Amino acid sequence: ETEDSHSWFDSTTNRRYTPKAPGIYQFGTKQGMSAVSAGKFFDMWIRLNGATTLVRLRNISPAANSDLANFAFASTTMNGSTDYVDVMVRSDGAFNLAGGSASNFFSGFRVRRL
């Protein structure tokens, strides 16, 4: 966690962003996987409240030991009390997180007040 001036991101328990001010928020993420087997995929979602998909991407490995990366951006209205956003990554094969936290990120900010 680089900057979280209001402590709205929970980096230890559920790893979700729960803003306490209503508004329209913009989110972005990059997740990379390394050593992905040929023909295997990895999916990435930016989700609202754990159920609503704001964005979903799928990347399929063209060859053995491929390095893959997904970049995604989404905006949504949040109520400022119970709404939260998180990122989920899933694969149908074994993989390593590429570059660790130095090359994978999740960011969010308020674009407009409601």
C-alpha positions in Angstrom: 0.0 0.0 0.0 1.6 3.2 -1.2 -0.9 5.9 -0.3 -4.2 5.7 1.5 -4.8 9.0 3.3 -8.2 8.0 4.7 -7.5 4.3 5.4 -10.3 3.2 3.0 -8.3 0.3 1.6 -8.1 -2.8 3.9 -4.7 -4.4 3.0 -4.7 -7.1 5.6 -8.2 -8.7 6.1 -10.3 -8.6 2.9 -8.2 -6.5 0.6 -11.0 -4.2 -0.6 -11.5 -0.5 -1.1 -14.5 0.9 0.8 -14.7 4.7 0.4 -16.6 6.6 3.1 -17.7 9.5 0.8 -20.4 9.0 -1.9 -19.3 9.7 -5.5 -18.2 8.3 -8.8 -14.9 6.5 -8.5 -12.3 5.4 -11.1 -10.4 2.2 -10.5 -7.5 0.6 -12.3 -5.4 -2.6 -11.9 -2.6 -4.5 -13.5 -2.0 -8.1 -12.6 0.7 -10.2 -14.2 1.4 -13.9 -14.1 4.6 -15.7 -15.0 5.4 -19.3 -16.0 1.8 -19.9 -17.3 1.4 -23.3 -19.1 0.5 -23.4 -22.7 -3.3 -23.1 -23.4 -4.0 -22.1 -19.8 -5.8 -18.9 -18.9 -6.0 -16.3 -16.2 -9.0 -14.2 -15.6 -9.2 -10.9 -13.8 -12.2 -9.0 -12.5 -12.8 -5.6 -11.0 -15.9 -6.2 -8.9 -18.4 -4.0 -7.0 -19.6 -5.5 -3.7 -18.1 -8.9 -4.5 -20.8 -9.8 -7.1 -21.2 -7.1 -9.8 -18.6 -7.3 -12.5 -17.4 -3.9 -13.6 -14.8 -5.4 -15.9 -13.5 -8.9 -16.7 -10.6 -9.9 -18.9 -9.2 -13.2 -20.0 -5.7 -13.9 -21.2 -4.7 -17.3 -22.7 -1.1 -18.5 -22.7 0.2 -19.1 -26.2 3.2 -21.2 -25.1 4.7 -22.9 -22.1 6.2 -20.7 -19.4 4.5 -17.5 -20.9 4.3 -14.3 -19.0 0.9 -12.6 -19.2 -0.5 -9.3 -18.0 -4.0 -7.8 -17.8 -4.7 -4.1 -17.4 -8.3 -3.0 -16.6 -10.0 0.3 -15.7 -13.6 0.9 -14.6 -15.7 3.6 -13.0 -18.8 3.2 -10.8 -21.0 5.1 -8.4 -20.4 4.2 -4.8 -22.7 5.1 -1.8 -19.9 6.1 0.6 -20.9 3.6 3.3 -21.2 -0.1 2.4 -20.1 -0.3 -1.3 -16.7 -1.7 -1.9 -14.5 -2.7 -4.9 -12.0 -5.5 -5.1 -9.9 -7.3 -7.7 -10.1 -11.1 -8.2 -7.7 -13.2 -10.3 -8.2 -16.8 -11.2 -6.4 -19.3 -13.4 -7.0 -22.9 -14.6 -3.3 -23.7 -14.2 -0.3 -23.1 -11.9 1.3 -19.7 -12.1 3.5 -17.3 -10.3 2.6 -13.7 -9.5 4.9 -11.8 -11.9 7.2 -9.3 -10.2 5.4 -9.4 -6.9 3.8 -6.2 -5.6 6.3 -4.0 -7.5 4.7 -4.7 -10.8 1.1 -5.4 -9.8 -1.3 -2.7 -8.7 -4.8 -1.7 -7.8 -5.7 2.0 -7.6 -8.8 4.1 -7.0 -9.9 7.7 -6.6 -13.1 9.8 -6.5 -13.8 11.5 -9.8 -16.9 13.4 -8.7 -18.9 14.0 -5.6 -22.6 13.0 -5.5 
